[in-house]
Amino acid sequence: DAGVIQSPRHEVTEMGQEVTLRCKPISGHNSLFWYRQTMMRGLELLIYFNNNVPIDDSGMPEDRFSAKMPNASFSTLKIQPSEPRDSAVYFCASSLRLGAPNYGYTFGSGTRLTVV
Amino acid sequence: SQELEQSPQSLIVQEGKNLTINCTSSKTLYGLYWYKQKYGEGLIFLMMLQKGGEEKSHEKITAKLDEKKQQSSLHITASQPSHAGIYLCGADNRGTSGTYKYIFGTGTRLKVLA
């Protein structure tokens, strides 16, 4: 298995532009998570899905952020309009199921977003 | 809400030395995970602890969950430059409505000097 695949690896955009981050979870995994990592705040859970349904989006910072999971093999995180403070590394992770899996969650390599 | 605090925040050790990283939870842990992150890369799962008093090892890394299930320690024996990176503890934070929120500690940055 290729693992969790995120694209793009790096994204540089101008303030006000729309940014779309993509994630392909491991085949057969039912849960998908979006995280944001910054030096100041560490790893923050933004939203997670179970069986393609958003379960908890309380970590989404503002209405400018939205996430979708149209099918079991694809998810997007969109920021519109983007702002410099959105600059961070965004990680996608997937798991076979929710709740204390013995093998942990599998993370993608992340998308490093820079908004100038 | 549950919080995970790690100590120390950063650590620099000489190759061959032993070291310990701690993770303290504000609530009882249902599952405590340890991950390693190399700079600029994603997280790699190391091990998971669930039972009070449980101890697991992976190569030269040993992790233990205390009996009260509110603190875990990660111990590296005879550290090597390949151990360098950021170590994060993670936990399942069960909500009252049955939802899960997988949270992470603040991370410990480890540098091993050759």
Interface residues (C-beta under 8 A of the other chain):
Chain A: V4 F33 G42 L43 L45 Y48 I55 D56 F91 A93 L98 G99 A100 P101 N102 Y103 G104 Y105 T106 F107 G108 S109 G110 R112
Chain B: Y30 G31 Y33 Y35 G40 E41 G42 L43 I44 F45 L46 M48 Q50 L88 G90 D92 R94 G95 T99 Y100 K101 Y102 I103 F104 G105 T106 G107
